[in-house]
Amino acid sequence: MTRPRRIVLLGGGFSDDPDPLLDDFILDVVRKERPKVCFIPTASGDSTGYIDRFHAAFGRRDCEPTHLTLFRRAHPDLRSSLLGQDVVYVGGGNTANLLAVWRLHGLYEILHEAYQGGVLLCGISAGAACWMDACLTDSLGPVAPLRDGLGLLSGSLCPHYDSEAERRPAYLDAIGSGTLPAGWALDDAAAALFTDGLPTEVVARKAGATLHRVTCGTDGKVTETALPSRLLTF
């Protein structure tokens, strides 16, 4: 049986939130006893503190947490390391740097293969934007379009849509001008599951947080459509 291709865009998680609701959602999506979860902290420069927080958070859960570093590469065979996982969880940080380092180490091809093979891919901020064709990012200074990404999900992404004041107007302008393709804007405290390229569930740990579809019509008018989200509870 062919496994569905799934990606979860996270607007929070162990690195930001005071509760485990969004990370619990990731494990619920997997629906497997003691899934293998690999954290990739490339966007933070393989921050040891970030890695420690991941293990502190997921070490308490019914899963097998590991991590993969590239600045201090300890895995000679990245392909076998990642294809054997149930979840690949990408941390936040600098999106442009993440993509450049991944290219150098051959992760583009490996993650494409993992996606096609049914490994659940997920991540926060840069770790969410990386799966798209393009994104809005502050990787190079002020928020600006970046037409780069793995292209596993079509279109563009703007993370931190409701929490950073400069994000929304910059994203709407980029969509309206055609600098970025139509795409998705994710509020903090929300998470969106995409199955075979389409959004199939949106959840939130805070009422009102959600995923927004942002498009531009032939008349140049930009439209935002908020998808309904399910509020997570303990």
N, C-alpha and C positions, 0 to 999 in steps of 0.2 A: 504494500500500500504506500502511495506517495505521501510523504509528510508535508503539511502545509508550510509555506514560507512565511515566517512571522517576525515582525520587528515591533518593539515597544519603545516609543518616544517618552522619556521621563522628564517631568517638570519638578523633580525632587527625588529624594531617596536618602540613603544612609549618610551622605555627605552634607545634607542641608536640613533635613527634617527632624523634629523632635519625636516623631513616631515612625513605626516601621511599615505603615500601610501600603505605600507604593512599592516597596521592595517585596512585601508579602504578595502583592498582586502579581509580580513577576513569577514567583514560585507557583502561584495558583495557575497561571497560564501554562506552565510546563506540565503540570499534572503528572509528575513522576516521583516515585519514592527516592529520596536522597539524590536529587539531580546534581550534576557536576556544573559548578558555576565558576567561570574564569573571568577575573577582573583585569582589564587592560587600562593602565593609567598613563598612557603615552602623552595625552594632552597636558598633563601636569608635570611633564618631564620625569615621570616615574617617581613621583613624590613618595618617600617612605612613610610619611605621616598619613597620606591618603590610603596607601596600601594597608597600613595598620588599622585604619578605621573600617576598611572593607572587611578585613578578617574578624575584627571585633563584632561587626554587625552580622555577618553571615556565619560566623563560627557558632553562633547561638541557635542557628536555624537547622532544620533537618535537611541539610545539603552538604556537598563536598566542595568547599571553596578553595580556589587556587588563584594565582595571579601570573601575568606574563609581562615581563619588562623587556624593553628594547634598548634603552640607553645603557643598561647593564644586562646585556642579553645572556640568559642562562639556558635557553632552550635551543639546541642546534636544529631541531626539526619542528618548526612552527606549525606546519601543516598537520602533523599527527597530534600535536598539542591541542589545537583548536577544533579539529574535526571530531575529536573524542569528547567534546563538551556538550552539555545540554543547553547551557546559557553562556553567551559571551556578553559581558557587562562592561561598557566603555565609560570611563570617567570623564569629567569636565576639565576645561582648561583652554588651551589655544588650538582652535580648529585647524588653522592653516599649518601649524607645526605638526600636528597629529597626522594630517594627510601626507605631508612631505616625508615624514619618517616611515609611515606605513608603506609608501611606494618603494622606498629604499630597501625595506626588508621583505618586500613581496607579499604584504598582507592583503593588498587589493584582491589578488586572485584567490587567496586562501579564504577570505571572508565571503567572497562571491560563492565559492564552493560550499562553505558552511551554510550559507543562506539557502542555497538550492537543496542541500541535504537535510534541511529541517531543524538546524540549530537555531534556537531563539536568540536573536540579536537585540540588544537594548542599550540604552545609555542616556546620560543626562547632559544637557547643554551641548558642548562640543561632541559628546558621545551620542547625542540625538541628531545633531546637524550632519554628521559625517555620512549618514546613510542616504542622504538626498543627492539630487543633481547639483544643488546650490543652496546657499543660506545667507542670512544676515549675521554678521559676526563683528566682534571688536578685536579680533586676532591681530590686526595690523594698526590698531589705534582706535579712533572713533568708529562707531558702528557703520558698517559699509557692506555692500554686496560682495560675496565671494562665490564665483561660478566654478566651484570645484566640489567634488564629493564622489562617493562610490557609485551613486546612481542606482542603488537598489530600490529606492522609492523615487518616483518621478516628481519633478517640481522642486520647490524651495521650502525652507523652514526658517521661521523666526522663533527662537526660544526666549524665555523670560518676557513674554509679550505683555504681561500685566504688571510686572514688577520693576522694570527699568524704563523710565519715562521716554527716553529717546528711541526706544525700539519700535513702537507702533507707528509713529509718523514716518520714520525712515523706511520701514517695511512697506507701508502703503505707497509711499512715493516710488520705491524701487519696482513694485508691481505695476503701478500706473505708467511708469516710464518705459517698462519693458526691460529694465536693467536686470531684474530677476523674473523668472517664470512664475506663474501662479503657483500657490502652494498652501502651506499650513502655518498657523501661528499657535504656539503652545503656551498656555498660562503656567506659571509656577503652581505647584500643588496638584497638577493634573498629569495623567498618563494616557497615552493613546496606543491601542493595539492595532497594527496593520496586518492583515492576512492576505497573502497573495497580492500585495500592492494596494489594497483598499482598507480604509478605516472600518473596523468591525466592532470596536468597543472603546469608549472613553470613560475613565474613572477619575475621581478626585478625592483627595483627603480633606478638602475644604470646599464648602458650598460655593457655587458660582464659578469655580475654576473649570476650564474646559479647553477644547481644541477648536480653532476657528479655520474655516476654509476662506482663503483670500484670493479673489480672481479679478480680472480686468476685462470688461466688455469691449465690444467693437467701438463703442462710443467713448472709450477711455475712462469710463466710470469704474472705480474700484469698489467691489462688494465684499463685505465680511459676513460670514454666516457661522454662528456659534452652534456646534454640535451638542446634543444633549449628553450630559455626563451622569454617571452613577456615583453617588456619594458612598465612599468606603467607610466602614465602621469596624470597631473592634468586636 
